Amino acid sequence: MKMGSTVSQNYLAKILEPLLRLHSRIESVQVLVAATFLIVSSWKDGTRRKITAPEKKRVVEAFDEQFTAKEITEWIRVVEGDLEDLNWFEKFPVASASMEPRKRKAEEVGNGAKVARLGKNISGVGNMVFLSEYC
């Protein structure tokens, strides 16, 4: 299952650094990553929207149901408190991937000819699952 976010992978990795120092228990890493992904993904244009139950359910499924929606809700509260204590969003406003420089990628267009096209930097929870395996 793929879930996308308009927030860059770099931003997600950056926000996880202090959180992983605060919550270093290996058993908590995946749910911490999932909660952080949901929080960061809920920001758009400087405002935060409510995280929906279907979004939580998709993230739980993306992590092979290694935790419950109730657990992720509890961790969202914990992470929100940590980020507030760190003044995270004041120091580092959420930057959407669409605002970052775009990379050119080659795209094939008939007869084997290739043209450059702008690639959109979309990060997904799958990338965060991968990251959590190495933390």
C-alpha positions as CSV (number, residue, x, y, z in Angstrom):
1,M,0.0,0.0,0.0
2,K,1.3,3.4,-0.9
3,M,0.5,6.6,0.9
4,G,1.8,9.8,-0.4
5,S,2.5,13.1,1.2
6,T,3.4,16.5,-0.2
7,V,6.0,16.9,2.5
8,S,9.5,16.1,1.5
9,Q,11.4,13.0,2.7
10,N,14.2,15.2,4.0
11,Y,11.7,17.1,6.2
12,L,10.3,13.9,7.6
13,A,13.8,12.5,8.3
14,K,14.8,15.9,10.0
15,I,11.7,15.9,12.3
16,L,12.4,12.3,13.3
17,E,15.9,13.0,14.6
18,P,15.0,14.7,17.9
19,L,11.9,12.5,18.3
20,L,14.0,9.3,18.1
21,R,16.4,10.7,20.7
22,L,13.4,11.3,23.0
23,H,11.8,7.8,22.3
24,S,14.7,5.5,21.7
25,R,12.9,2.2,22.6
26,I,13.1,0.0,19.5
27,E,9.6,-1.2,20.1
28,S,8.3,2.3,19.6
29,V,10.1,3.3,16.4
30,Q,7.5,2.2,13.9
31,V,4.5,3.7,15.7
32,L,6.5,6.9,16.3
33,V,7.4,7.1,12.6
34,A,3.7,6.5,11.7
35,A,2.4,9.2,14.1
36,T,5.0,11.7,12.9
37,F,4.1,11.0,9.3
38,L,0.4,11.7,10.0
39,I,1.1,14.9,11.9
40,V,3.4,16.3,9.3
41,S,1.1,15.2,6.4
42,S,-1.7,17.1,8.1
43,W,-0.1,20.5,7.5
44,K,-0.8,22.5,4.4
45,D,-0.2,26.2,3.7
46,G,0.8,26.9,7.3
47,T,-2.3,25.4,8.9
48,R,-3.0,22.0,10.2
49,R,-6.1,19.9,9.5
50,K,-7.6,17.1,11.5
51,I,-6.2,13.6,10.9
52,T,-9.0,11.4,9.9
53,A,-9.8,7.8,11.0
54,P,-9.3,6.5,7.4
55,E,-5.9,8.1,7.2
56,K,-4.9,6.4,10.5
57,K,-6.3,3.1,9.2
58,R,-4.2,3.3,6.0
59,V,-1.0,4.0,7.9
60,V,-1.7,1.1,10.3
61,E,-2.2,-1.1,7.3
62,A,1.0,0.2,5.7
63,F,2.9,-0.9,8.8
64,D,1.4,-4.4,8.5
65,E,-0.9,-3.7,11.5
66,Q,2.0,-3.9,14.0
67,F,0.1,-1.4,16.1
68,T,-3.5,-0.3,16.4
69,A,-5.3,2.8,15.5
70,K,-5.8,3.5,19.2
71,E,-2.0,3.2,19.8
72,I,-1.3,5.6,16.9
73,T,-3.8,8.1,18.3
74,E,-2.0,8.0,21.7
75,W,1.4,8.4,20.0
76,I,0.0,11.4,18.0
77,R,-0.7,13.1,21.3
78,V,2.8,12.3,22.6
79,V,4.5,13.5,19.4
80,E,2.4,16.6,19.3
81,G,3.5,17.5,22.8
82,D,7.1,16.8,22.0
83,L,7.0,19.0,18.9
84,E,5.3,21.7,20.9
85,D,8.0,21.6,23.6
86,L,10.6,21.8,20.8
87,N,8.8,24.7,19.1
88,W,9.4,22.6,16.0
89,F,6.8,24.2,13.7
90,E,7.9,27.7,14.7
91,K,11.5,26.9,14.0
92,F,11.0,24.7,11.0
93,P,7.7,25.4,9.2
94,V,6.4,22.5,7.2
95,A,7.8,22.7,3.7
96,S,5.9,20.9,1.0
97,A,7.7,19.0,-1.6
98,S,6.1,21.1,-4.3
99,M,8.0,24.1,-2.9
100,E,11.4,22.4,-3.1
101,P,13.5,22.5,-6.2
102,R,12.3,20.0,-8.7
103,K,14.6,17.5,-10.3
104,R,14.7,16.9,-14.0
105,K,14.1,13.3,-15.1
106,A,14.3,11.8,-18.6
107,E,11.0,10.6,-20.0
108,E,10.7,8.4,-23.1
109,V,8.4,9.8,-25.8
110,G,8.0,7.4,-28.8
111,N,10.8,6.0,-31.0
112,G,13.1,5.8,-28.0
113,A,13.6,9.6,-27.9
114,K,13.9,11.0,-24.4
115,V,12.9,14.5,-23.2
116,A,13.5,16.1,-19.8
117,R,10.5,16.5,-17.6
118,L,10.1,17.9,-14.1
119,G,9.8,15.2,-11.4
120,K,7.6,15.8,-8.4
121,N,9.2,14.9,-5.1
122,I,6.5,12.9,-3.3
123,S,7.4,11.0,-0.2
124,G,5.3,8.2,1.2
125,V,4.8,6.2,4.3
126,G,6.6,3.3,2.6
127,N,9.8,5.4,2.8
128,M,9.2,6.0,6.5
129,V,8.7,2.2,7.0
130,F,12.0,1.6,5.3
131,L,13.7,4.3,7.5
132,S,12.2,2.9,10.7
133,E,13.8,-0.5,9.9
134,Y,17.3,1.1,10.2
135,C,16.7,3.2,13.3
